[in-house]
């Protein structure tokens, strides 16, 4: 089956800086696709991507998920059609964050503990009352 061409208004899955998102296509150029974030599928990875799972690095990055309706340009290669119902942004963010937190708890190592600190700080920031 041939992949449907992406068009403005389509709902798509994108990969962006280690996170995965459900987004709406806003504009298409040969080298980039402008999308608007609707939901989070996978929360971005914490730490130094060049030294995966190491904590003794110069800067242990804290990576936030894209915000609701945040627009980003991504290469066409990381865009694919999304089929299904789009969850609310807050529900999707909570779910993605919980999955990532559970993975880190299961790791039970130095990297997991350090990354968990980042995610707990982000969780408090995301869901302030």
N, C-alpha and C positions, 0 to 999 in steps of 0.2 A: 504494500500500500504506500502510495506516495505521500510524503509529509506535506501538509497544507502550508501555503505561504503565509507568513506572519503579516498582519495588517494592523494599522492603528485601530484601537478599540478592542483588540484581541486580549484575552486573559492568558498569561503565560507563566511558566516557571523560569526563574533566572538564577544563576550562580553569581554572587558578588562578594568578593573578599571573604571567602570561606563560609559565607552564609547562603542559604537558599530561600527564595522568596516567591510568592505569588504576586504578580504585577500586571498592570494594564499597559499595553503598548501605546505610547503617545505619538512617537515619530520614528521614522526609519530612514537611515542613510546607509550607503554601502558599507561603511566601516563601523557603524554604531547604531544601537537601538535605544531610544529614550523610553524609559519605563517609569511608571508611578507605582510605588509599593502599596499593596493591599493587605498582605499577610506574611507572616514569618513561618517558614517550614523548618529550617535548621538554623539555630543561633550560631553566629560566628565563633570560631576557635580563639581561645585566649593564648597569649604567650608569643614567643618569637617564632615565626613561621619558617625561618631559615635554620633554626635549631629546635626542631619539634621536640616537645616533652622535656625540655631542659629549663631549669629555673635559674641557674647561675649564668645569666646572660646580661648584657648591658641594659636592656630595656625589655621588661616583660609586659607586652602590649595588652591593654584592655580594649577589646573590640565590642562596640555596641551594635545592636541590630539596626537596620535601616528603620527610620521612623515612618509612621503611617503617612501615606501620600508623598513620601520623599521621592524625588525624581533623581534617577541616575542613568548615565550612559553606559551601556554594556556592549561587548562585541556580539555580533549575531550568532556566533558559535555557542554561546552560553544560554541561548534563548530557545525554549521549546514549548509547544502548546500545552495548556493546562486543561484537563477535563475534570469536571466535578464542581462541587459547591465551594465557594470561597468563604472561609471562616471569618469571623470578625478579627480585626487586627489584635485587640487585647487578648482574646482567647488564644489566638495562634501564637502570640509572643509568650504567654504563660506556658503553653504546652511545649514549645521549642526550648524554652529556658529550663523547664522541669526535666526534659529528656537529657539535656546537656549536663545538668547538675547531677542527675542519677548516674550518668556514665562516669563522671568524675569521682563520685562517692565510691563507686565500684572499683576504680583504679587503686585507691588507697595508697598512693605514693606521693612523693614530694611535688611532682608536677600537678597531680590532681588536687592536692590541698591548696596550692598557690592559685591555680585556675579557678577553683571553687571560691576563693576569697574575691576574685574579680567578679564572678557571676553573682555572688550574694550582694556585693556593692551595687552592681547594675540592677539587680532585682529591686533593691530598695529605691533606686532612682526611677526605674520604670513605673513602679506602682505606688508612688507617694499618694497619700490620701488628701 
